[in-house]
Amino acid sequence: MAEELRRTGLYDLHVAQGARMVPFAGWEMPVQYPMGVMAEHLHTRDKAGLFDVSHMGQVLVHPLDGDLDSAGAALETVIAAAVLGLPEGRQRYGLFTNERGGILDDLMFANRGDHYLLVVNAACAEQDIAILQGLSGVKVTPVTDRGLIALQGPKAAEVLARLLPAAAEMRFMDSRSLDWNGVDLWLSRSGYTGEDGFEISVPNDRLAAFAQALLDHDEVAPIGLGARDSLRLEAGMPLYGHDMTGDVTPAAAGLGWAISKARRADGVREGGFPGAATVLAELADGVSHTRRGLRPEGRAPIREGVQIFAEAEGGAPIGDVSSGSFGPSVGGPIAMARIPVDLADGATVFAELRGKRMPVTVTALPFITPSYKR
């Protein structure tokens, strides 16, 4: 039987905007609009793009004893990050790991005073919620009555401040609740594009109205999954299921920075998460391969799965591409691959396409300079 796709609260708006809808992680989502992926990407870098990310999982975690630290301690048994000590009104990036030290998912978590708000990937939401529901001492509530949108780009703050003046005061990774015409909005100043911007949780019954209120501003255009992918790739941001999986550890994914000092060897709360022995050993001793940037010559992109070789002829592959596309802001193809850590930036390696090897240059990540609001 064909998979029955879910629809977000913005489905009718997408259709009215001329979106091409595609299946994605069990949802029917817009991949592009009539503007086209290239123009959508560049519009977001120049002005402001509006993304429907309602397919992401939103989850509330409350302590049963009323002490937020007890919920934080419980979350630290499954998340390889410092949950305890996160100030109220702040958000942090974290990783769910498995017993091998591989990454089960990446997530954002925010301290909202008496509870935590977690945002997880759509394809992993069921798994993640099951992990959370296995914790003791907490109440886990999947949020089913809200959608999630992201407003990203250099004009995002200016536009949002017209509707929510207090949003302009927020810093990168702040998390706040703000009122819009009697509607309680949950905001974080964050995103997945490398641009300044916001992610906004909106009750489903007002989601379309709020999205339209943003689209009514000339600077804002609707942006689909196609441009979302090229934007995050230029920003050097990994995608779950591609650049990180249950077989890829944080160090191999280039995400060692996400393991807070408090959770590392000799930290005040060393380890305590699944696979900690492996994860911490790799952070201390290093790994042979990690996620790096690649710049192919010419205009042809190298896609996921393409093998990378050290030489133009012969030899075994030294890695493979985990994400690859054309970077509209960069003006050429870009990719990420797990390749040997001892390759210097600027080194030449070779990607095998249709039986021929083409030179590619090892490049520092990200490919663009992020413009977050510090």
GUNU-783904 format. One line per field, with one value per residue: residue in one letter; chain; z, y, x of N, C-alpha, C in turn. Coordinates in steps of 0.1 Angstrom, whole numbers, plus 5000, padded with zeros to 4 digits. Layout:
<nodes>
type = a,...
mol = A,...
nZ = Z,...
nY = Y,...
nX = X,...
caZ = Z,...
caY = Y,...
caX = X,...
cZ = Z,...
cY = Y,...
cX = X,...
</nodes>
This chain:
<nodes>
type = m,a,e,e,l,r,r,t,g,l,y,d,l,h,v,a,q,g,a,r,m,v,p,f,a,g,w,e,m,p,v,q,y,p,m,g,v,m,a,e,h,l,h,t,r,d,k,a,g,l,f,d,v,s,h,m,g,q,v,l,v,h,p,l,d,g,d,l,d,s,a,g,a,a,l,e,t,v,i,a,a,a,v,l,g,l,p,e,g,r,q,r,y,g,l,f,t,n,e,r,g,g,i,l,d,d,l,m,f,a,n,r,g,d,h,y,l,l,v,v,n,a,a,c,a,e,q,d,i,a,i,l,q,g,l,s,g,v,k,v,t,p,v,t,d,r,g,l,i,a,l,q,g,p,k,a,a,e,v,l,a,r,l,l,p,a,a,a,e,m,r,f,m,d,s,r,s,l,d,w,n,g,v,d,l,w,l,s,r,s,g,y,t,g,e,d,g,f,e,i,s,v,p,n,d,r,l,a,a,f,a,q,a,l,l,d,h,d,e,v,a,p,i,g,l,g,a,r,d,s,l,r,l,e,a,g,m,p,l,y,g,h,d,m,t,g,d,v,t,p,a,a,a,g,l,g,w,a,i,s,k,a,r,r,a,d,g,v,r,e,g,g,f,p,g,a,a,t,v,l,a,e,l,a,d,g,v,s,h,t,r,r,g,l,r,p,e,g,r,a,p,i,r,e,g,v,q,i,f,a,e,a,e,g,g,a,p,i,g,d,v,s,s,g,s,f,g,p,s,v,g,g,p,i,a,m,a,r,i,p,v,d,l,a,d,g,a,t,v,f,a,e,l,r,g,k,r,m,p,v,t,v,t,a,l,p,f,i,t,p,s,y,k,r
mol = A,A,A,A,A,A,A,A,A,A,A,A,A,A,A,A,A,A,A,A,A,A,A,A,A,A,A,A,A,A,A,A,A,A,A,A,A,A,A,A,A,A,A,A,A,A,A,A,A,A,A,A,A,A,A,A,A,A,A,A,A,A,A,A,A,A,A,A,A,A,A,A,A,A,A,A,A,A,A,A,A,A,A,A,A,A,A,A,A,A,A,A,A,A,A,A,A,A,A,A,A,A,A,A,A,A,A,A,A,A,A,A,A,A,A,A,A,A,A,A,A,A,A,A,A,A,A,A,A,A,A,A,A,A,A,A,A,A,A,A,A,A,A,A,A,A,A,A,A,A,A,A,A,A,A,A,A,A,A,A,A,A,A,A,A,A,A,A,A,A,A,A,A,A,A,A,A,A,A,A,A,A,A,A,A,A,A,A,A,A,A,A,A,A,A,A,A,A,A,A,A,A,A,A,A,A,A,A,A,A,A,A,A,A,A,A,A,A,A,A,A,A,A,A,A,A,A,A,A,A,A,A,A,A,A,A,A,A,A,A,A,A,A,A,A,A,A,A,A,A,A,A,A,A,A,A,A,A,A,A,A,A,A,A,A,A,A,A,A,A,A,A,A,A,A,A,A,A,A,A,A,A,A,A,A,A,A,A,A,A,A,A,A,A,A,A,A,A,A,A,A,A,A,A,A,A,A,A,A,A,A,A,A,A,A,A,A,A,A,A,A,A,A,A,A,A,A,A,A,A,A,A,A,A,A,A,A,A,A,A,A,A,A,A,A,A,A,A,A,A,A,A,A,A,A,A,A,A,A,A,A,A,A,A,A,A,A,A,A,A,A,A,A,A
nZ = 5000,4993,5010,5035,5035,5058,5064,5068,5088,5069,5044,5025,5020,5009,4985,4973,4969,4948,4951,4945,4956,4976,4988,5021,5047,5056,5053,5034,5016,5006,4980,4962,4949,4924,4919,4919,4929,4929,4929,4952,4972,4969,4974,5001,5013,5007,5015,5031,5039,5042,5058,5060,5087,5101,5101,5118,5150,5180,5214,5248,5280,5312,5347,5371,5398,5400,5400,5379,5375,5379,5357,5338,5345,5340,5312,5304,5305,5281,5262,5246,5257,5277,5296,5321,5338,5316,5310,5319,5292,5272,5245,5232,5212,5207,5209,5204,5212,5205,5219,5207,5203,5181,5162,5169,5165,5159,5178,5191,5222,5247,5276,5293,5317,5337,5324,5296,5262,5234,5200,5174,5147,5119,5107,5128,5150,5162,5172,5189,5208,5220,5233,5251,5266,5280,5301,5336,5361,5347,5327,5295,5267,5236,5212,5196,5187,5174,5148,5131,5120,5101,5099,5079,5072,5062,5065,5082,5111,5110,5097,5113,5137,5131,5136,5160,5182,5204,5196,5183,5203,5210,5212,5194,5197,5219,5236,5237,5248,5230,5225,5200,5188,5209,5207,5218,5210,5205,5204,5190,5184,5159,5134,5102,5081,5081,5082,5100,5120,5129,5146,5149,5169,5164,5174,5158,5148,5142,5126,5097,5094,5107,5092,5067,5075,5077,5051,5038,5038,5017,5016,5022,5011,5002,5009,4997,5004,4988,4985,5011,5017,5001,5013,5039,5034,5023,5046,5061,5076,5091,5079,5092,5088,5065,5067,5092,5111,5128,5127,5127,5146,5169,5167,5142,5126,5127,5148,5174,5190,5200,5223,5254,5277,5303,5301,5291,5293,5325,5331,5350,5350,5337,5308,5310,5291,5264,5248,5257,5264,5240,5225,5241,5241,5215,5212,5228,5217,5190,5156,5126,5103,5093,5090,5062,5041,5005,4973,4942,4909,4881,4870,4877,4901,4928,4942,4970,4981,4962,4956,4971,4963,4969,4949,4913,4898,4905,4937,4968,4978,4999,5013,5012,4996,5016,5015,4988,4964,4943,4951,4953,4964,4967,4941,4927,4926,4957,4985,5012,5030,5046,5053,5054,5084,5083,5059,5045,5044,5012,5000,4972,4962,4947,4930,4920,4891,4871,4863,4858,4873,4889,4899,4932,4958,4991,5016,5042,5065,5074,5040,5035,5053,5083,5096,5123,5150,5175
nY = 4988,5023,5048,5067,5100,5126,5159,5193,5221,5242,5233,5240,5267,5263,5251,5271,5289,5278,5257,5228,5198,5171,5138,5135,5123,5110,5130,5154,5177,5210,5212,5231,5263,5284,5303,5289,5267,5278,5306,5309,5301,5322,5344,5340,5343,5370,5385,5375,5343,5321,5291,5261,5240,5223,5195,5187,5172,5183,5184,5183,5182,5176,5179,5155,5159,5187,5199,5213,5205,5178,5168,5177,5162,5136,5138,5140,5114,5103,5122,5135,5160,5191,5195,5202,5232,5249,5281,5296,5304,5300,5281,5250,5229,5194,5158,5126,5095,5061,5028,5022,5046,5059,5083,5088,5108,5143,5173,5202,5217,5235,5256,5263,5274,5259,5236,5216,5222,5203,5199,5178,5157,5150,5123,5108,5112,5095,5074,5090,5100,5077,5070,5091,5087,5065,5074,5079,5098,5120,5138,5133,5150,5149,5175,5182,5201,5222,5240,5245,5271,5286,5316,5331,5348,5379,5400,5390,5395,5422,5422,5404,5419,5438,5426,5415,5432,5427,5406,5415,5420,5396,5372,5351,5318,5323,5317,5323,5332,5349,5372,5374,5391,5379,5353,5327,5325,5305,5312,5308,5321,5310,5286,5269,5276,5291,5318,5347,5344,5330,5304,5295,5284,5278,5278,5255,5264,5290,5291,5293,5319,5334,5328,5339,5365,5371,5366,5387,5408,5424,5416,5389,5356,5324,5294,5263,5228,5221,5244,5248,5227,5232,5256,5249,5232,5248,5262,5244,5226,5195,5168,5147,5111,5112,5129,5122,5092,5063,5048,5065,5084,5112,5125,5116,5127,5153,5167,5170,5193,5196,5181,5189,5205,5197,5172,5157,5138,5139,5159,5176,5161,5136,5116,5092,5090,5071,5050,5065,5059,5052,5076,5096,5087,5089,5117,5124,5111,5113,5107,5087,5095,5123,5146,5167,5196,5198,5211,5207,5209,5228,5228,5207,5190,5169,5141,5125,5095,5093,5081,5089,5094,5092,5095,5101,5079,5044,5026,5024,5036,5065,5076,5087,5107,5125,5145,5165,5191,5219,5250,5279,5305,5303,5298,5275,5239,5221,5200,5176,5152,5122,5120,5113,5128,5139,5152,5182,5214,5226,5206,5183,5159,5131,5126,5100,5098,5083,5064,5079,5100,5130,5160,5173,5198,5199,5215,5240,5240,5263,5268,5293,5325,5324,5344,5349,5363,5376
nX = 5008,5004,5022,5005,5005,5011,4998,5008,4997,4999,4994,4974,4981,5006,4999,4983,5003,5015,5033,5054,5046,5060,5067,5081,5098,5074,5056,5037,5053,5065,5087,5097,5089,5072,5092,5116,5143,5170,5166,5151,5169,5189,5173,5167,5193,5196,5174,5146,5135,5107,5100,5083,5084,5070,5068,5088,5095,5080,5085,5076,5092,5086,5095,5085,5087,5087,5111,5133,5159,5160,5147,5165,5188,5178,5175,5201,5210,5205,5211,5239,5251,5253,5227,5218,5223,5218,5208,5176,5155,5172,5187,5200,5222,5221,5228,5213,5226,5237,5245,5269,5281,5273,5253,5220,5201,5200,5192,5174,5173,5155,5155,5127,5119,5100,5101,5114,5117,5119,5131,5130,5142,5120,5119,5129,5114,5094,5111,5127,5109,5100,5124,5126,5103,5109,5124,5127,5109,5100,5076,5065,5055,5044,5040,5012,4994,5004,5022,5053,5074,5100,5117,5141,5171,5188,5170,5151,5149,5141,5116,5101,5101,5082,5058,5062,5076,5094,5110,5132,5150,5161,5189,5212,5202,5186,5155,5121,5087,5063,5036,5012,4986,4970,4978,4999,5031,5060,5093,5126,5158,5173,5182,5185,5202,5224,5220,5209,5180,5147,5129,5097,5071,5037,5002,4981,4956,4961,4982,4983,4974,4994,5016,5009,5007,5034,5043,5030,5048,5070,5097,5097,5096,5081,5098,5111,5119,5141,5158,5162,5179,5202,5210,5216,5237,5257,5262,5275,5262,5252,5231,5207,5208,5223,5249,5253,5247,5234,5257,5278,5299,5300,5326,5335,5315,5321,5312,5321,5323,5297,5296,5295,5319,5314,5305,5325,5356,5369,5352,5327,5304,5310,5306,5280,5260,5245,5270,5291,5318,5331,5326,5339,5365,5372,5371,5392,5414,5413,5401,5403,5390,5369,5341,5344,5348,5343,5353,5345,5360,5349,5314,5298,5279,5289,5274,5257,5272,5291,5324,5355,5389,5425,5443,5447,5445,5441,5444,5425,5392,5391,5371,5336,5311,5288,5269,5260,5258,5248,5261,5244,5251,5278,5285,5292,5297,5294,5304,5302,5321,5332,5365,5401,5415,5440,5444,5452,5436,5429,5442,5443,5420,5402,5372,5351,5333,5310,5329,5352,5377,5376,5392,5390,5389,5399,5382,5377,5350,5324,5311,5302,5302,5287,5259,5249,5230,5247
caZ = 5000,4993,5023,5037,5039,5066,5059,5079,5088,5059,5031,5016,5017,4999,4972,4968,4964,4936,4955,4941,4969,4975,5001,5028,5061,5060,5052,5020,5019,4994,4976,4956,4945,4911,4919,4917,4940,4929,4933,4966,4979,4969,4981,5016,5016,5005,5022,5041,5034,5051,5057,5068,5093,5110,5102,5129,5162,5192,5226,5261,5291,5326,5359,5379,5412,5400,5400,5365,5375,5379,5343,5331,5348,5332,5298,5302,5304,5267,5253,5248,5258,5290,5297,5334,5337,5306,5316,5314,5280,5262,5237,5229,5203,5213,5201,5209,5208,5208,5227,5199,5202,5169,5164,5166,5160,5165,5183,5199,5235,5253,5290,5294,5331,5344,5315,5285,5249,5224,5186,5168,5132,5116,5105,5140,5161,5169,5180,5200,5218,5227,5242,5262,5274,5288,5312,5349,5368,5338,5319,5281,5260,5222,5209,5184,5183,5169,5137,5133,5108,5102,5091,5079,5062,5068,5068,5091,5123,5107,5093,5125,5147,5128,5142,5174,5185,5213,5189,5179,5215,5212,5207,5188,5207,5229,5235,5244,5244,5227,5222,5187,5188,5218,5204,5224,5201,5211,5194,5192,5174,5154,5121,5095,5069,5083,5083,5112,5118,5140,5144,5156,5171,5164,5174,5144,5143,5138,5118,5083,5095,5110,5080,5057,5079,5073,5036,5033,5037,5004,5018,5026,5001,5007,5005,4999,5009,4979,4989,5025,5017,4996,5023,5051,5030,5023,5060,5067,5086,5087,5078,5098,5078,5055,5072,5105,5112,5139,5125,5126,5159,5169,5161,5127,5120,5129,5158,5187,5197,5207,5236,5263,5286,5316,5298,5286,5302,5336,5333,5363,5348,5326,5303,5314,5280,5256,5240,5261,5264,5226,5221,5248,5237,5202,5213,5234,5209,5176,5147,5113,5092,5099,5079,5057,5029,4992,4962,4928,4898,4871,4875,4879,4915,4932,4950,4981,4977,4953,4963,4970,4962,4971,4936,4901,4893,4914,4951,4974,4982,5012,5018,5003,4998,5024,5010,4977,4956,4937,4961,4946,4969,4964,4927,4922,4934,4970,4991,5024,5029,5057,5046,5065,5091,5080,5046,5048,5036,5000,4993,4961,4961,4934,4931,4908,4885,4859,4859,4857,4885,4888,4911,4941,4968,5005,5020,5055,5066,5063,5027,5036,5066,5090,5101,5134,5159,5188
caY = 5000,5035,5055,5078,5111,5136,5173,5203,5231,5251,5226,5248,5278,5259,5249,5284,5296,5272,5248,5214,5190,5158,5130,5137,5118,5107,5142,5160,5189,5217,5211,5244,5272,5289,5310,5279,5265,5287,5319,5308,5301,5335,5353,5338,5349,5384,5391,5366,5332,5315,5277,5253,5229,5217,5181,5184,5168,5192,5176,5189,5173,5183,5171,5151,5165,5201,5204,5212,5198,5164,5165,5179,5150,5125,5140,5138,5100,5099,5132,5138,5175,5196,5200,5209,5245,5257,5291,5298,5313,5297,5268,5244,5218,5181,5145,5113,5085,5047,5022,5022,5059,5065,5093,5084,5120,5156,5180,5214,5217,5249,5257,5272,5277,5248,5224,5217,5220,5197,5198,5166,5155,5143,5109,5102,5117,5084,5068,5099,5101,5065,5071,5100,5081,5055,5080,5080,5111,5131,5136,5136,5153,5153,5186,5179,5211,5234,5239,5252,5277,5293,5328,5331,5357,5392,5408,5383,5402,5435,5418,5399,5429,5446,5419,5411,5441,5422,5396,5422,5420,5382,5369,5338,5307,5327,5310,5331,5332,5362,5373,5380,5392,5370,5340,5325,5320,5301,5316,5307,5328,5299,5281,5258,5282,5300,5332,5351,5341,5326,5293,5299,5274,5285,5269,5251,5272,5304,5289,5299,5334,5340,5326,5348,5379,5373,5366,5399,5417,5422,5410,5375,5346,5310,5286,5249,5219,5221,5255,5245,5217,5239,5266,5242,5226,5260,5266,5233,5219,5181,5163,5133,5101,5114,5132,5115,5081,5054,5042,5076,5090,5127,5130,5113,5136,5167,5174,5169,5205,5195,5174,5200,5202,5191,5157,5151,5131,5148,5169,5174,5150,5129,5105,5090,5089,5059,5050,5076,5054,5054,5090,5104,5082,5095,5131,5126,5105,5116,5097,5087,5102,5132,5154,5179,5202,5196,5219,5202,5218,5229,5231,5195,5186,5155,5138,5115,5082,5093,5077,5098,5087,5100,5096,5102,5065,5033,5028,5022,5048,5070,5081,5089,5120,5123,5155,5173,5199,5231,5261,5291,5316,5300,5299,5263,5227,5219,5187,5172,5138,5118,5117,5114,5140,5145,5159,5197,5223,5230,5194,5178,5145,5128,5120,5091,5100,5075,5057,5089,5107,5145,5166,5182,5205,5198,5229,5242,5243,5262,5273,5307,5330,5326,5358,5348,5375,5373
caX = 5000,5011,5023,4996,5013,5005,4999,5010,4986,5001,4993,4966,4988,5016,4992,4979,5015,5021,5043,5054,5046,5067,5068,5093,5097,5061,5048,5036,5060,5069,5101,5100,5078,5074,5105,5127,5153,5181,5161,5146,5181,5195,5164,5169,5206,5196,5162,5141,5127,5098,5101,5074,5091,5060,5070,5097,5088,5082,5082,5078,5096,5084,5099,5074,5088,5087,5125,5138,5172,5157,5144,5178,5196,5172,5178,5216,5213,5202,5216,5253,5253,5250,5213,5219,5231,5214,5200,5162,5154,5183,5185,5213,5222,5225,5228,5210,5236,5234,5255,5281,5285,5267,5243,5206,5194,5204,5181,5176,5165,5154,5150,5115,5116,5096,5101,5123,5111,5129,5127,5137,5139,5107,5121,5134,5105,5088,5122,5132,5098,5101,5135,5123,5092,5116,5131,5119,5108,5096,5064,5069,5043,5045,5032,5004,4985,5012,5031,5066,5079,5113,5120,5156,5177,5193,5158,5142,5146,5134,5103,5094,5099,5070,5047,5066,5088,5104,5118,5145,5159,5166,5202,5213,5199,5176,5142,5111,5073,5058,5022,5008,4972,4964,4983,5012,5041,5073,5104,5140,5166,5181,5177,5193,5206,5236,5216,5201,5166,5139,5120,5085,5060,5024,4991,4977,4945,4965,4994,4982,4972,5006,5025,5004,5011,5048,5044,5025,5059,5077,5110,5095,5091,5081,5110,5109,5130,5152,5167,5166,5191,5214,5214,5223,5250,5266,5265,5283,5254,5250,5217,5206,5206,5233,5262,5254,5238,5237,5270,5287,5301,5301,5339,5335,5306,5326,5303,5327,5320,5284,5297,5299,5330,5310,5302,5337,5365,5373,5342,5319,5294,5317,5299,5266,5251,5249,5282,5300,5332,5336,5326,5349,5378,5375,5373,5405,5425,5411,5396,5410,5382,5359,5334,5352,5342,5350,5350,5348,5363,5338,5301,5290,5279,5291,5263,5259,5276,5303,5336,5367,5402,5436,5451,5439,5444,5444,5441,5412,5386,5395,5359,5326,5303,5276,5260,5266,5248,5253,5259,5241,5258,5292,5287,5298,5293,5300,5300,5308,5325,5341,5377,5411,5417,5453,5444,5452,5427,5436,5447,5435,5416,5396,5359,5349,5320,5308,5342,5363,5380,5377,5399,5382,5397,5395,5379,5372,5336,5314,5314,5299,5304,5274,5256,5240,5229,5254
cZ = 5000,5007,5024,5043,5048,5060,5070,5078,5077,5045,5021,5011,5007,4985,4965,4963,4953,4939,4948,4953,4966,4988,5008,5043,5066,5058,5037,5022,5006,4991,4969,4952,4931,4909,4915,4928,4941,4934,4947,4975,4980,4975,4996,5020,5015,5013,5033,5035,5045,5048,5066,5074,5103,5111,5113,5141,5174,5204,5239,5272,5304,5336,5367,5393,5412,5399,5386,5364,5374,5364,5335,5333,5341,5317,5295,5301,5290,5257,5256,5247,5273,5290,5310,5332,5326,5312,5310,5302,5270,5256,5234,5220,5210,5204,5209,5204,5211,5215,5220,5198,5189,5172,5160,5161,5166,5169,5189,5211,5242,5268,5291,5308,5340,5336,5304,5272,5239,5210,5180,5154,5130,5115,5118,5152,5169,5178,5192,5211,5226,5237,5254,5272,5283,5300,5325,5354,5359,5331,5305,5273,5246,5219,5195,5179,5178,5157,5140,5120,5111,5093,5091,5068,5069,5071,5078,5104,5121,5105,5106,5135,5144,5134,5157,5178,5194,5207,5186,5191,5217,5206,5201,5200,5219,5226,5243,5239,5242,5223,5208,5186,5196,5216,5210,5214,5209,5200,5199,5181,5169,5140,5115,5082,5069,5084,5097,5109,5130,5136,5154,5157,5173,5165,5160,5139,5139,5129,5105,5084,5098,5099,5070,5062,5077,5058,5030,5032,5024,5005,5019,5014,5007,5001,5007,5003,5000,4983,5003,5026,5012,5006,5034,5047,5029,5037,5068,5077,5082,5087,5083,5087,5066,5060,5086,5105,5125,5139,5125,5140,5158,5163,5146,5120,5121,5139,5172,5196,5205,5220,5245,5272,5298,5313,5293,5297,5312,5338,5346,5362,5336,5322,5308,5304,5272,5247,5244,5261,5250,5222,5228,5244,5224,5203,5219,5224,5194,5168,5134,5102,5099,5087,5075,5045,5016,4982,4949,4918,4888,4877,4879,4894,4917,4943,4961,4975,4967,4961,4960,4971,4964,4958,4924,4895,4904,4928,4955,4978,4996,5019,5008,5006,5006,5021,4999,4969,4949,4948,4954,4951,4967,4950,4921,4930,4947,4976,5004,5024,5042,5051,5057,5071,5087,5067,5050,5039,5024,4993,4982,4963,4949,4937,4918,4904,4872,4854,4857,4870,4882,4900,4919,4952,4981,5010,5034,5055,5076,5051,5027,5050,5073,5095,5113,5143,5172,5199
cY = 5012,5042,5066,5089,5121,5150,5183,5213,5242,5245,5235,5261,5275,5258,5262,5292,5289,5262,5234,5206,5176,5151,5133,5133,5115,5119,5146,5174,5197,5216,5224,5251,5277,5296,5301,5279,5275,5301,5320,5309,5315,5345,5352,5345,5365,5391,5382,5355,5326,5300,5271,5241,5222,5201,5177,5180,5178,5184,5184,5179,5181,5173,5167,5157,5180,5207,5202,5204,5183,5160,5167,5167,5138,5126,5137,5123,5095,5110,5135,5153,5179,5202,5208,5222,5253,5268,5291,5307,5311,5283,5263,5232,5205,5169,5134,5103,5071,5041,5021,5036,5066,5074,5088,5096,5132,5164,5194,5212,5231,5248,5267,5274,5265,5235,5226,5215,5215,5197,5188,5165,5146,5128,5101,5105,5105,5077,5077,5100,5089,5064,5079,5094,5070,5060,5080,5094,5122,5127,5141,5138,5157,5164,5183,5190,5224,5230,5247,5258,5284,5305,5331,5341,5371,5402,5402,5390,5415,5432,5413,5409,5438,5440,5417,5420,5435,5412,5402,5421,5406,5381,5355,5328,5311,5320,5318,5328,5346,5362,5380,5379,5381,5355,5338,5318,5316,5303,5311,5314,5318,5295,5271,5263,5289,5314,5335,5347,5335,5313,5296,5288,5282,5275,5267,5260,5286,5303,5296,5314,5341,5339,5337,5363,5381,5374,5380,5410,5414,5415,5394,5367,5332,5302,5271,5241,5219,5232,5253,5236,5224,5250,5260,5236,5237,5264,5255,5226,5205,5178,5149,5123,5102,5117,5126,5104,5073,5048,5053,5083,5105,5132,5128,5123,5151,5175,5172,5181,5204,5188,5184,5195,5194,5176,5150,5144,5142,5160,5166,5164,5142,5117,5104,5089,5076,5060,5060,5071,5056,5068,5098,5100,5088,5110,5133,5122,5108,5104,5098,5095,5111,5139,5166,5184,5199,5206,5213,5213,5218,5232,5219,5191,5172,5151,5127,5102,5081,5090,5087,5090,5097,5104,5096,5088,5055,5036,5026,5035,5052,5076,5082,5102,5117,5133,5162,5179,5210,5242,5274,5303,5315,5301,5286,5251,5226,5205,5185,5157,5135,5112,5118,5128,5147,5151,5174,5204,5227,5218,5190,5163,5143,5121,5112,5093,5092,5069,5066,5097,5122,5150,5175,5187,5203,5212,5230,5245,5254,5269,5288,5312,5332,5340,5357,5361,5372,5383
cX = 5009,5011,5013,5003,5005,5007,5000,4998,4988,5000,4985,4973,4999,5010,4988,4991,5022,5032,5042,5056,5052,5066,5081,5091,5083,5051,5047,5041,5063,5083,5106,5087,5081,5087,5116,5137,5164,5177,5157,5158,5187,5186,5166,5182,5205,5185,5157,5132,5119,5097,5090,5082,5082,5061,5080,5089,5091,5077,5085,5082,5095,5089,5086,5074,5088,5101,5131,5151,5170,5154,5157,5187,5191,5176,5193,5219,5211,5208,5230,5255,5250,5236,5213,5227,5227,5205,5185,5162,5165,5181,5199,5211,5227,5224,5223,5220,5231,5246,5268,5288,5281,5256,5229,5198,5202,5191,5184,5168,5166,5149,5139,5110,5112,5096,5111,5114,5122,5123,5136,5134,5127,5109,5124,5124,5099,5099,5125,5122,5098,5112,5132,5112,5097,5123,5121,5120,5104,5083,5067,5056,5046,5035,5025,4995,4992,5020,5044,5071,5092,5114,5135,5160,5180,5181,5148,5138,5138,5119,5095,5092,5087,5058,5050,5078,5098,5113,5132,5155,5166,5180,5201,5211,5191,5163,5132,5097,5069,5043,5020,4993,4965,4969,4997,5021,5054,5084,5117,5147,5176,5175,5187,5198,5219,5233,5210,5187,5159,5132,5109,5074,5047,5013,4985,4965,4949,4978,4994,4981,4986,5016,5021,5008,5026,5050,5038,5036,5067,5090,5109,5090,5091,5092,5108,5121,5142,5162,5171,5179,5203,5219,5221,5236,5260,5271,5272,5275,5250,5235,5217,5202,5215,5247,5264,5243,5241,5251,5281,5288,5302,5315,5340,5325,5310,5318,5308,5324,5307,5285,5303,5311,5326,5307,5314,5346,5370,5363,5334,5309,5298,5308,5284,5256,5254,5261,5292,5315,5338,5337,5337,5363,5382,5378,5387,5416,5424,5406,5404,5403,5372,5352,5342,5344,5350,5344,5354,5352,5351,5325,5292,5290,5283,5281,5266,5262,5287,5315,5347,5380,5413,5444,5441,5437,5448,5441,5427,5406,5390,5382,5348,5318,5291,5265,5267,5255,5256,5251,5257,5249,5273,5295,5293,5293,5301,5296,5307,5310,5333,5354,5388,5413,5430,5455,5443,5441,5435,5442,5438,5433,5407,5382,5356,5335,5319,5321,5353,5365,5383,5383,5389,5392,5391,5394,5374,5357,5334,5319,5311,5301,5290,5272,5246,5241,5235,5250
</nodes>
